[in-house]
Amino acid sequence: MEDKRYCRKCLLKDFDEEQYRSLIKKELDWMDTEMRAPDDIYARRLRICGDCEKLNQGTCAACGCYVELRAAARKASCPHKKW
């Protein structure tokens, strides 16, 4: 299988599930630890997002973000003020 490169113009439909997970993990690994939310806060945010009606295949239907990335950012907030 040809290795697809990540680019800003790629769509999620261009990635299979494993490539998508790898992409999110890579972005999280690159995030500066001082900019990351503590693990317990990150987990709580993801639980809240997981129960939200706006969650759609890893993205927020309200704002379009990748919820795993938004939840990981220390200074981020939910567009619906749920966290």
Biopython code that builds the backbone (N, CA, C, O; Angstrom):
import numpy as np
from Bio.PDB.StructureBuilder import StructureBuilder

atoms = [
    (1, "MET", "N", (0.843, -1.179, 0.000)),
    (1, "MET", "CA", (0.000, 0.000, 0.000)),
    (1, "MET", "C", (0.886, 1.239, 0.000)),
    (1, "MET", "O", (1.865, 1.315, 0.743)),
    (2, "GLU", "N", (0.545, 2.181, -0.815)),
    (2, "GLU", "CA", (1.285, 3.439, -0.894)),
    (2, "GLU", "C", (1.059, 4.264, 0.371)),
    (2, "GLU", "O", (-0.069, 4.390, 0.848)),
    (3, "ASP", "N", (2.143, 4.824, 0.910)),
    (3, "ASP", "CA", (2.048, 5.650, 2.114)),
    (3, "ASP", "C", (1.595, 7.049, 1.719)),
    (3, "ASP", "O", (2.303, 7.754, 1.000)),
    (4, "LYS", "N", (0.406, 7.454, 2.193)),
    (4, "LYS", "CA", (-0.106, 8.796, 1.882)),
    (4, "LYS", "C", (0.501, 9.795, 2.834)),
    (4, "LYS", "O", (0.619, 9.523, 4.028)),
    (5, "ARG", "N", (0.882, 10.933, 2.331)),
    (5, "ARG", "CA", (1.416, 12.006, 3.156)),
    (5, "ARG", "C", (0.269, 12.854, 3.665)),
    (5, "ARG", "O", (-0.738, 13.051, 2.985)),
    (6, "TYR", "N", (0.445, 13.352, 4.882)),
    (6, "TYR", "CA", (-0.542, 14.263, 5.454)),
    (6, "TYR", "C", (-0.353, 15.643, 4.835)),
    (6, "TYR", "O", (0.766, 16.149, 4.751)),
    (7, "CYS", "N", (-1.428, 16.229, 4.415)),
    (7, "CYS", "CA", (-1.361, 17.607, 3.937)),
    (7, "CYS", "C", (-2.646, 18.315, 4.325)),
    (7, "CYS", "O", (-3.656, 17.666, 4.600)),
    (8, "ARG", "N", (-2.615, 19.599, 4.350)),
    (8, "ARG", "CA", (-3.774, 20.382, 4.772)),
    (8, "ARG", "C", (-4.935, 20.292, 3.782)),
    (8, "ARG", "O", (-6.058, 20.659, 4.128)),
    (9, "LYS", "N", (-4.700, 19.825, 2.592)),
    (9, "LYS", "CA", (-5.772, 19.748, 1.605)),
    (9, "LYS", "C", (-6.391, 18.360, 1.508)),
    (9, "LYS", "O", (-7.296, 18.144, 0.702)),
    (10, "CYS", "N", (-5.915, 17.414, 2.318)),
    (10, "CYS", "CA", (-6.480, 16.070, 2.308)),
    (10, "CYS", "C", (-7.793, 16.054, 3.077)),
    (10, "CYS", "O", (-7.978, 16.813, 4.028)),
    (11, "LEU", "N", (-8.687, 15.196, 2.662)),
    (11, "LEU", "CA", (-9.963, 15.014, 3.337)),
    (11, "LEU", "C", (-9.937, 13.703, 4.100)),
    (11, "LEU", "O", (-9.189, 12.788, 3.755)),
    (12, "LEU", "N", (-10.753, 13.617, 5.136)),
    (12, "LEU", "CA", (-10.814, 12.381, 5.909)),
    (12, "LEU", "C", (-11.165, 11.191, 5.030)),
    (12, "LEU", "O", (-10.715, 10.078, 5.302)),
    (13, "LYS", "N", (-11.947, 11.395, 3.993)),
    (13, "LYS", "CA", (-12.336, 10.286, 3.120)),
    (13, "LYS", "C", (-11.136, 9.671, 2.418)),
    (13, "LYS", "O", (-11.200, 8.539, 1.938)),
    (14, "ASP", "N", (-10.032, 10.426, 2.361)),
    (14, "ASP", "CA", (-8.826, 9.936, 1.713)),
    (14, "ASP", "C", (-8.007, 9.004, 2.609)),
    (14, "ASP", "O", (-7.044, 8.393, 2.144)),
    (15, "PHE", "N", (-8.373, 8.889, 3.874)),
    (15, "PHE", "CA", (-7.636, 8.061, 4.820)),
    (15, "PHE", "C", (-8.490, 6.892, 5.280)),
    (15, "PHE", "O", (-9.697, 7.032, 5.478)),
    (16, "ASP", "N", (-7.852, 5.733, 5.450)),
    (16, "ASP", "CA", (-8.588, 4.652, 6.093)),
    (16, "ASP", "C", (-8.523, 4.886, 7.604)),
    (16, "ASP", "O", (-7.841, 5.802, 8.062)),
    (17, "GLU", "N", (-9.223, 4.070, 8.366)),
    (17, "GLU", "CA", (-9.342, 4.290, 9.808)),
    (17, "GLU", "C", (-7.982, 4.285, 10.499)),
    (17, "GLU", "O", (-7.738, 5.106, 11.383)),
    (18, "GLU", "N", (-7.099, 3.378, 10.112)),
    (18, "GLU", "CA", (-5.774, 3.302, 10.742)),
    (18, "GLU", "C", (-4.944, 4.545, 10.421)),
    (18, "GLU", "O", (-4.233, 5.051, 11.290)),
    (19, "GLN", "N", (-5.025, 5.033, 9.206)),
    (19, "GLN", "CA", (-4.298, 6.252, 8.841)),
    (19, "GLN", "C", (-4.826, 7.447, 9.630)),
    (19, "GLN", "O", (-4.048, 8.293, 10.071)),
    (20, "TYR", "N", (-6.136, 7.520, 9.808)),
    (20, "TYR", "CA", (-6.734, 8.605, 10.575)),
    (20, "TYR", "C", (-6.234, 8.575, 12.018)),
    (20, "TYR", "O", (-5.830, 9.604, 12.559)),
    (21, "ARG", "N", (-6.260, 7.403, 12.635)),
    (21, "ARG", "CA", (-5.781, 7.271, 14.016)),
    (21, "ARG", "C", (-4.312, 7.648, 14.120)),
    (21, "ARG", "O", (-3.904, 8.321, 15.066)),
    (22, "SER", "N", (-3.530, 7.223, 13.163)),
    (22, "SER", "CA", (-2.103, 7.541, 13.151)),
    (22, "SER", "C", (-1.891, 9.052, 13.030)),
    (22, "SER", "O", (-1.017, 9.614, 13.690)),
    (23, "LEU", "N", (-2.676, 9.693, 12.203)),
    (23, "LEU", "CA", (-2.574, 11.139, 12.015)),
    (23, "LEU", "C", (-2.890, 11.889, 13.306)),
    (23, "LEU", "O", (-2.151, 12.795, 13.691)),
    (24, "ILE", "N", (-3.970, 11.525, 13.969)),
    (24, "ILE", "CA", (-4.346, 12.174, 15.230)),
    (24, "ILE", "C", (-3.270, 11.934, 16.281)),
    (24, "ILE", "O", (-2.891, 12.862, 16.996)),
    (25, "LYS", "N", (-2.769, 10.697, 16.387)),
    (25, "LYS", "CA", (-1.728, 10.389, 17.360)),
    (25, "LYS", "C", (-0.474, 11.214, 17.084)),
    (25, "LYS", "O", (0.143, 11.738, 18.011)),
    (26, "LYS", "N", (-0.100, 11.328, 15.824)),
    (26, "LYS", "CA", (1.094, 12.107, 15.467)),
    (26, "LYS", "C", (0.925, 13.570, 15.879)),
    (26, "LYS", "O", (1.851, 14.174, 16.420)),
    (27, "GLU", "N", (-0.230, 14.126, 15.629)),
    (27, "GLU", "CA", (-0.484, 15.522, 16.012)),
    (27, "GLU", "C", (-0.424, 15.692, 17.530)),
    (27, "GLU", "O", (0.131, 16.672, 18.028)),
    (28, "LEU", "N", (-0.994, 14.741, 18.259)),
    (28, "LEU", "CA", (-0.952, 14.807, 19.718)),
    (28, "LEU", "C", (0.483, 14.681, 20.232)),
    (28, "LEU", "O", (0.872, 15.378, 21.169)),
    (29, "ASP", "N", (1.266, 13.798, 19.622)),
    (29, "ASP", "CA", (2.659, 13.632, 20.029)),
    (29, "ASP", "C", (3.485, 14.884, 19.760)),
    (29, "ASP", "O", (4.424, 15.174, 20.502)),
    (30, "TRP", "N", (3.154, 15.613, 18.730)),
    (30, "TRP", "CA", (3.886, 16.835, 18.379)),
    (30, "TRP", "C", (3.517, 18.016, 19.277)),
    (30, "TRP", "O", (4.267, 18.988, 19.367)),
    (31, "MET", "N", (2.372, 17.931, 19.935)),
    (31, "MET", "CA", (1.914, 19.048, 20.752)),
    (31, "MET", "C", (2.851, 19.245, 21.946)),
    (31, "MET", "O", (3.166, 18.296, 22.664)),
    (32, "ASP", "N", (3.284, 20.467, 22.142)),
    (32, "ASP", "CA", (4.157, 20.816, 23.260)),
    (32, "ASP", "C", (3.470, 20.463, 24.574)),
    (32, "ASP", "O", (2.295, 20.779, 24.762)),
    (33, "THR", "N", (4.184, 19.818, 25.475)),
    (33, "THR", "CA", (3.581, 19.373, 26.737)),
    (33, "THR", "C", (3.040, 20.531, 27.562)),
    (33, "THR", "O", (2.081, 20.347, 28.312)),
    (34, "GLU", "N", (3.616, 21.702, 27.448)),
    (34, "GLU", "CA", (3.107, 22.851, 28.192)),
    (34, "GLU", "C", (1.786, 23.362, 27.627)),
    (34, "GLU", "O", (1.043, 24.060, 28.317)),
    (35, "MET", "N", (1.497, 23.022, 26.391)),
    (35, "MET", "CA", (0.249, 23.447, 25.761)),
    (35, "MET", "C", (-0.847, 22.400, 25.933)),
    (35, "MET", "O", (-2.013, 22.664, 25.638)),
    (36, "ARG", "N", (-0.473, 21.214, 26.409)),
    (36, "ARG", "CA", (-1.435, 20.122, 26.554)),
    (36, "ARG", "C", (-2.159, 20.185, 27.882)),
    (36, "ARG", "O", (-1.594, 20.576, 28.904)),
    (37, "ALA", "N", (-3.404, 19.796, 27.848)),
    (37, "ALA", "CA", (-4.194, 19.658, 29.077)),
    (37, "ALA", "C", (-3.684, 18.440, 29.846)),
    (37, "ALA", "O", (-3.224, 17.476, 29.234)),
    (38, "PRO", "N", (-3.757, 18.470, 31.163)),
    (38, "PRO", "CA", (-3.397, 17.282, 31.945)),
    (38, "PRO", "C", (-4.254, 16.087, 31.515)),
    (38, "PRO", "O", (-5.377, 16.254, 31.040)),
    (39, "ASP", "N", (-3.709, 14.889, 31.689)),
    (39, "ASP", "CA", (-4.380, 13.669, 31.221)),
    (39, "ASP", "C", (-5.787, 13.502, 31.776)),
    (39, "ASP", "O", (-6.688, 13.079, 31.053)),
    (40, "ASP", "N", (-5.989, 13.830, 33.058)),
    (40, "ASP", "CA", (-7.322, 13.654, 33.643)),
    (40, "ASP", "C", (-8.338, 14.613, 33.019)),
    (40, "ASP", "O", (-9.491, 14.239, 32.809)),
    (41, "ILE", "N", (-7.924, 15.832, 32.726)),
    (41, "ILE", "CA", (-8.818, 16.808, 32.081)),
    (41, "ILE", "C", (-9.102, 16.386, 30.643)),
    (41, "ILE", "O", (-10.239, 16.479, 30.179)),
    (42, "TYR", "N", (-8.075, 15.923, 29.939)),
    (42, "TYR", "CA", (-8.236, 15.445, 28.569)),
    (42, "TYR", "C", (-9.250, 14.297, 28.525)),
    (42, "TYR", "O", (-10.145, 14.290, 27.680)),
    (43, "ALA", "N", (-9.111, 13.341, 29.424)),
    (43, "ALA", "CA", (-10.030, 12.194, 29.462)),
    (43, "ALA", "C", (-11.456, 12.648, 29.764)),
    (43, "ALA", "O", (-12.405, 12.155, 29.154)),
    (44, "ARG", "N", (-11.614, 13.582, 30.700)),
    (44, "ARG", "CA", (-12.953, 14.084, 31.038)),
    (44, "ARG", "C", (-13.571, 14.783, 29.837)),
    (44, "ARG", "O", (-14.749, 14.584, 29.539)),
    (45, "ARG", "N", (-12.789, 15.593, 29.155)),
    (45, "ARG", "CA", (-13.297, 16.294, 27.961)),
    (45, "ARG", "C", (-13.746, 15.304, 26.895)),
    (45, "ARG", "O", (-14.797, 15.480, 26.279)),
    (46, "LEU", "N", (-12.946, 14.262, 26.678)),
    (46, "LEU", "CA", (-13.317, 13.271, 25.666)),
    (46, "LEU", "C", (-14.584, 12.516, 26.049)),
    (46, "LEU", "O", (-15.392, 12.183, 25.182)),
    (47, "ARG", "N", (-14.767, 12.241, 27.350)),
    (47, "ARG", "CA", (-16.020, 11.591, 27.788)),
    (47, "ARG", "C", (-17.211, 12.487, 27.481)),
    (47, "ARG", "O", (-18.241, 12.012, 27.003)),
    (48, "ILE", "N", (-17.077, 13.770, 27.752)),
    (48, "ILE", "CA", (-18.164, 14.718, 27.481)),
    (48, "ILE", "C", (-18.445, 14.773, 25.981)),
    (48, "ILE", "O", (-19.600, 14.723, 25.558)),
    (49, "CYS", "N", (-17.386, 14.876, 25.183)),
    (49, "CYS", "CA", (-17.562, 14.909, 23.724)),
    (49, "CYS", "C", (-18.178, 13.607, 23.221)),
    (49, "CYS", "O", (-18.997, 13.615, 22.301)),
    (50, "GLY", "N", (-17.784, 12.495, 23.823)),
    (50, "GLY", "CA", (-18.320, 11.197, 23.407)),
    (50, "GLY", "C", (-19.817, 11.077, 23.608)),
    (50, "GLY", "O", (-20.480, 10.328, 22.891)),
    (51, "ASP", "N", (-20.355, 11.804, 24.570)),
    (51, "ASP", "CA", (-21.799, 11.792, 24.835)),
    (51, "ASP", "C", (-22.554, 12.898, 24.096)),
    (51, "ASP", "O", (-23.782, 12.964, 24.165)),
    (52, "CYS", "N", (-21.830, 13.758, 23.396)),
    (52, "CYS", "CA", (-22.453, 14.922, 22.744)),
    (52, "CYS", "C", (-23.095, 14.548, 21.413)),
    (52, "CYS", "O", (-22.549, 13.758, 20.643)),
    (53, "GLU", "N", (-24.242, 15.119, 21.164)),
    (53, "GLU", "CA", (-24.960, 14.882, 19.899)),
    (53, "GLU", "C", (-24.257, 15.514, 18.695)),
    (53, "GLU", "O", (-24.590, 15.198, 17.553)),
    (54, "LYS", "N", (-23.303, 16.391, 18.937)),
    (54, "LYS", "CA", (-22.581, 17.048, 17.843)),
    (54, "LYS", "C", (-21.362, 16.264, 17.372)),
    (54, "LYS", "O", (-20.756, 16.627, 16.364)),
    (55, "LEU", "N", (-20.988, 15.191, 18.081)),
    (55, "LEU", "CA", (-19.845, 14.376, 17.679)),
    (55, "LEU", "C", (-20.186, 13.606, 16.420)),
    (55, "LEU", "O", (-21.211, 12.925, 16.365)),
    (56, "ASN", "N", (-19.339, 13.706, 15.409)),
    (56, "ASN", "CA", (-19.574, 13.041, 14.132)),
    (56, "ASN", "C", (-18.246, 12.528, 13.592)),
    (56, "ASN", "O", (-17.464, 13.293, 13.029)),
    (57, "GLN", "N", (-17.993, 11.237, 13.763)),
    (57, "GLN", "CA", (-16.786, 10.583, 13.256)),
    (57, "GLN", "C", (-15.508, 11.332, 13.644)),
    (57, "GLN", "O", (-14.649, 11.583, 12.799)),
    (58, "GLY", "N", (-15.394, 11.680, 14.903)),
    (58, "GLY", "CA", (-14.181, 12.307, 15.401)),
    (58, "GLY", "C", (-14.128, 13.814, 15.263)),
    (58, "GLY", "O", (-13.179, 14.447, 15.726)),
    (59, "THR", "N", (-15.128, 14.392, 14.636)),
    (59, "THR", "CA", (-15.162, 15.844, 14.490)),
    (59, "THR", "C", (-16.389, 16.413, 15.191)),
    (59, "THR", "O", (-17.375, 15.714, 15.428)),
    (60, "CYS", "N", (-16.303, 17.690, 15.513)),
    (60, "CYS", "CA", (-17.413, 18.398, 16.142)),
    (60, "CYS", "C", (-18.254, 19.046, 15.043)),
    (60, "CYS", "O", (-17.749, 19.863, 14.273)),
    (61, "ALA", "N", (-19.513, 18.690, 14.973)),
    (61, "ALA", "CA", (-20.393, 19.253, 13.951)),
    (61, "ALA", "C", (-20.666, 20.733, 14.188)),
    (61, "ALA", "O", (-21.100, 21.435, 13.275)),
    (62, "ALA", "N", (-20.417, 21.215, 15.403)),
    (62, "ALA", "CA", (-20.654, 22.629, 15.712)),
    (62, "ALA", "C", (-19.544, 23.517, 15.174)),
    (62, "ALA", "O", (-19.807, 24.611, 14.676)),
    (63, "CYS", "N", (-18.291, 23.047, 15.273)),
    (63, "CYS", "CA", (-17.183, 23.920, 14.871)),
    (63, "CYS", "C", (-16.258, 23.299, 13.829)),
    (63, "CYS", "O", (-15.461, 24.006, 13.212)),
    (64, "GLY", "N", (-16.356, 21.992, 13.627)),
    (64, "GLY", "CA", (-15.538, 21.328, 12.621)),
    (64, "GLY", "C", (-14.187, 20.830, 13.107)),
    (64, "GLY", "O", (-13.420, 20.276, 12.319)),
    (65, "CYS", "N", (-13.875, 21.014, 14.388)),
    (65, "CYS", "CA", (-12.563, 20.589, 14.892)),
    (65, "CYS", "C", (-12.508, 19.074, 15.047)),
    (65, "CYS", "O", (-13.538, 18.400, 15.079)),
    (66, "TYR", "N", (-11.281, 18.550, 15.142)),
    (66, "TYR", "CA", (-11.063, 17.165, 15.551)),
    (66, "TYR", "C", (-11.119, 17.176, 17.066)),
    (66, "TYR", "O", (-10.272, 17.798, 17.706)),
    (67, "VAL", "N", (-12.088, 16.509, 17.648)),
    (67, "VAL", "CA", (-12.312, 16.635, 19.092)),
    (67, "VAL", "C", (-11.113, 16.187, 19.915)),
    (67, "VAL", "O", (-10.839, 16.775, 20.961)),
    (68, "GLU", "N", (-10.391, 15.162, 19.473)),
    (68, "GLU", "CA", (-9.220, 14.719, 20.234)),
    (68, "GLU", "C", (-8.166, 15.814, 20.313)),
    (68, "GLU", "O", (-7.491, 15.950, 21.333)),
    (69, "LEU", "N", (-8.019, 16.586, 19.261)),
    (69, "LEU", "CA", (-7.019, 17.658, 19.257)),
    (69, "LEU", "C", (-7.486, 18.856, 20.070)),
    (69, "LEU", "O", (-6.700, 19.431, 20.823)),
    (70, "ARG", "N", (-8.742, 19.238, 19.934)),
    (70, "ARG", "CA", (-9.254, 20.364, 20.718)),
    (70, "ARG", "C", (-9.219, 20.043, 22.201)),
    (70, "ARG", "O", (-8.808, 20.875, 23.011)),
    (71, "ALA", "N", (-9.648, 18.843, 22.560)),
    (71, "ALA", "CA", (-9.681, 18.452, 23.971)),
    (71, "ALA", "C", (-8.286, 18.391, 24.576)),
    (71, "ALA", "O", (-8.131, 18.569, 25.784)),
    (72, "ALA", "N", (-7.273, 18.144, 23.757)),
    (72, "ALA", "CA", (-5.899, 18.037, 24.250)),
    (72, "ALA", "C", (-5.266, 19.393, 24.544)),
    (72, "ALA", "O", (-4.315, 19.474, 25.321)),
    (73, "ALA", "N", (-5.772, 20.442, 23.942)),
    (73, "ALA", "CA", (-5.169, 21.767, 24.121)),
    (73, "ALA", "C", (-5.582, 22.369, 25.460)),
    (73, "ALA", "O", (-6.771, 22.467, 25.762)),
    (74, "ARG", "N", (-4.614, 22.763, 26.246)),
    (74, "ARG", "CA", (-4.843, 23.289, 27.596)),
    (74, "ARG", "C", (-5.845, 24.444, 27.599)),
    (74, "ARG", "O", (-6.735, 24.479, 28.449)),
    (75, "LYS", "N", (-5.718, 25.379, 26.675)),
    (75, "LYS", "CA", (-6.558, 26.585, 26.702)),
    (75, "LYS", "C", (-7.794, 26.495, 25.803)),
    (75, "LYS", "O", (-8.481, 27.497, 25.598)),
    (76, "ALA", "N", (-8.078, 25.330, 25.275)),
    (76, "ALA", "CA", (-9.240, 25.167, 24.400)),
    (76, "ALA", "C", (-10.524, 25.099, 25.233)),
    (76, "ALA", "O", (-10.498, 24.864, 26.441)),
    (77, "SER", "N", (-11.633, 25.311, 24.549)),
    (77, "SER", "CA", (-12.931, 25.172, 25.196)),
    (77, "SER", "C", (-13.930, 24.610, 24.189)),
    (77, "SER", "O", (-13.737, 24.696, 22.977)),
    (78, "CYS", "N", (-14.981, 24.045, 24.717)),
    (78, "CYS", "CA", (-16.043, 23.498, 23.897)),
    (78, "CYS", "C", (-16.884, 24.633, 23.317)),
    (78, "CYS", "O", (-17.216, 25.571, 24.041)),
    (79, "PRO", "N", (-17.239, 24.574, 22.029)),
    (79, "PRO", "CA", (-18.083, 25.625, 21.461)),
    (79, "PRO", "C", (-19.482, 25.685, 22.085)),
    (79, "PRO", "O", (-20.173, 26.696, 21.963)),
    (80, "HIS", "N", (-19.894, 24.605, 22.749)),
    (80, "HIS", "CA", (-21.194, 24.566, 23.426)),
    (80, "HIS", "C", (-21.069, 24.754, 24.935)),
    (80, "HIS", "O", (-22.032, 24.564, 25.678)),
    (81, "LYS", "N", (-19.882, 25.126, 25.372)),
    (81, "LYS", "CA", (-19.608, 25.416, 26.795)),
    (81, "LYS", "C", (-19.884, 24.204, 27.691)),
    (81, "LYS", "O", (-20.273, 24.362, 28.848)),
    (82, "LYS", "N", (-19.682, 22.993, 27.154)),
    (82, "LYS", "CA", (-19.876, 21.787, 27.958)),
    (82, "LYS", "C", (-18.642, 21.490, 28.804)),
    (82, "LYS", "O", (-18.736, 20.796, 29.817)),
    (83, "TRP", "N", (-17.495, 22.006, 28.399)),
    (83, "TRP", "CA", (-16.273, 21.910, 29.197)),
    (83, "TRP", "C", (-15.414, 23.129, 28.951)),
    (83, "TRP", "O", (-14.334, 23.249, 29.529)),
]
sb = StructureBuilder()
sb.init_structure("model")
sb.init_model(0)
sb.init_chain("A")
sb.init_seg("    ")
for serial, (resi, resn, name, xyz) in enumerate(atoms, 1):
    if name == "N":
        sb.init_residue(resn, " ", resi, " ")
    sb.init_atom(name, np.array(xyz, "f"), 0.0, 1.0, " ", f" {name:<3s}", serial, name[0])
structure = sb.get_structure()
